[in-house]
């Protein structure tokens, strides 16, 4: 069987899903399936006491091994992996054991592109996978070039987010503020340089300690680092708007952050970089500014802070976009239609 061929599906497809923990979300997606299919879910949650001591990377390897064993045992005709490292290990184990199965790498996404020997391994393994779903049209060419994958194997599916129900009911940061979320030192430099021009606007920066070394922090900025996921969501939820100062050298976007902010009805301010064009639309749900231009970012922040009606308008549009394209229901419908088109 060639790596591009699609096996003929039996009357009832047997599908193995290898997913990260927790797998509740995938179980919900499967539960809404109306087409008769046999599902087998493997995740990286420790099954036995000794596995709790394994590092997360080793748990992924173990989950991938179990997934390929399940493919063999159940004679599955489709393997779905829902994280790039699971996709890697499943491909390697399948090749090692001579297992032939149609493989779909769902939600193929990196925040930082792998480097060194790991990237070489991926450049051998990933072209063996028949289909990938990605989260923006820009990612198609990025990953095709970087990993040597045919662009025809990629299909865009919007990133989806489910907001947890158990969030704190009250704001953990009192008062009125805008929120900035950064993941690199360059993004932090741009944000802080912009806020030096806006001493009367209170901003909260959510980041990691390594992004702050050597930077002078204005008095109007509250820095928050090493936050728990729920604390981070609370800060986003009760902010006026959310600033994502993406930097041009960073090729991979944090779609989870963009969609989460829209789910909270927050207007976005973000750099106009490749990758966001499927989510952020200037003067519709976001203000876009040229990347790494602190003066342009300062102007956009001042605009939204002084114009609550515009802020609410952009936030409302963002909420509508997220509910239409990035909700759990949208994911379930897209997933079902995707499987039908592929013959499973």
Secondary structure, 3 states (H helix, E strand, C coil): CCCCCCCCCCCCEEEEEEECCCCHHHHHHHHCCCCCEEEEEEECCCCCHHHHHCCHHHHHHHHHHHHHHHHHHHCCCEEEECCHHHHHHHHHHHHHHCCCCEEEECCCCCCCCCCHHHHHHHHHHHHHCCEEEECCHHHHHHHHHHHCCCHHHEEECCCCCCCCCCCCCCCCCCCCCEEEECCCHHHHHHHHHHHCCCCCCCEEEEECHHHCCCCCCCCCEEEEECCCHHHHHHHHHCCCEEEECCCCCCCCCCHHHHHHHHHCCCEEEEECCCCCCCCCCECCCEEEECCCCHHHHHHHHHHHHCCHHHHHHHHHHHHHHHHHHCCHHHHHHHHHHHHHHCCC
